[in-house]
Amino acid sequence: MAAAVCIVLLSLLLGSCTRPPVREPVTLTLLEEWTAKTINEGREQELRQFTQETGIQVKLLPSPESAREKLALWQELLRSGTSSPDVYGIDVIWTRILDEYFIDLKPYFASDISHNFPVIAARYSVDGKLIAMPYHADIGILFYRTDLLREYGYSEPPRTWDELGLMAARIQAGERAKGNKAFWGFVWQGAAAEALTCNALEWQAAEGGGQIIEADKTISVKNPNAIRAWQRAARWVGSISPPSVVGYKEWDSQNVWVAGEAAFMRNWPTYYVDSQAVGSPIRNKFAIALPPGGKAGRFGTLGGAGLGVSRFSAHPREAVELVRYLSRRDVQANRSRVLSVPPSLPELYDVPEVLGPNPGFAMFRQAFRTGIVSRPSNVTGQKYPDVSEAYTRAVHSVLTGEKSAPEAAADLENELIRITGFKKGPPPGGSAHP
Ligand code: GLC
């Protein structure tokens, strides 16, 4: 963390040493959430285009890898009141944590915002103020190996988590029998980090296990469906998933997957581009689907970030121009074509420029309407980081066998009552509270 802060402060310092005298073009600084190398190279290209169009220069700052480290850095910079960065990527779960530091974008984007998927647009508004403008969409998805599914006689990806378990075990056994001892059925994110909140929410929402804390402020996490979903995931560890999966973040799963050593991976669409890169061992051998489901449906966790303008920026007018450019229809379409990033504008899912290179993206049109589960960040506001950390700690203790699932759920419920002061109860339509 300290190293990350130093890198950013150093970049800012170097930036200011070379800052041009008056009347030279404005240079904005942008701090974003993406860490993938390929995507960042693509972003540099977009920013060069922006400079050509407007004369405004942009410096893209480096960012730490995990969501929680990023939030800590963002908070440190914003609390210091520094005039740079001008534009920040704001994770969909941070809107109510950071809102006081950002200008209201509504006057600039009042009509544009309505063109986005409503579920995405809604996450960036607080009390009528638009804190950030969406510029891409993100959702938890299942990547699967089409060649292996075919080879083992499966015509479609798993519809349920139980099916995934069976398919993964069979393919893993077959691949190992062929001599690939390092092969695993399923890789995902099991480290005690924000991504585990997203993974575990998908398992439990699919079974009717609720959203941890419901929109009406009910702490619903201690219920039999959630408990069973966690227990099933604990059985994956060391059987269809490597024992070290309990230390995996996004990149760790991606490394196993892109080496061709896993049949299934749960990750975000931003991991598509490296999987499909020229030279990737799995190029043209995989496809994507919603994560498997259960008795309540199939859900991917809503992720992503919008772009906000810091209220300390010395160049708010230019910063708004940058947000306008990065969220623009043609820029989003091009980003999809080149970097396989899903757009936040539903109308772009009809466009050959987007669907041609990414035929699998057709599913997102529906997924962002009916396949989303959201983390309880709106209802918990500033307390969300503590809530999410408590949840990942509980699920992680079940995955490592440190606690039984019923015990972890009971302890978590008490902790969430202490953190939020909310009441406990069953999830909507859910079974009786144990
Ligand atoms: C992705 C998502 C973001 C989430 C993070 C967790 O970047 O877009 O919403 O918080 O992963 O690691």
Residues whose N, C-alpha, C, O or C-beta is under 5 A from the ligand:
A	BS01	GLC	A67 D91 V92 D138 E194 A195 L302 G303 G304
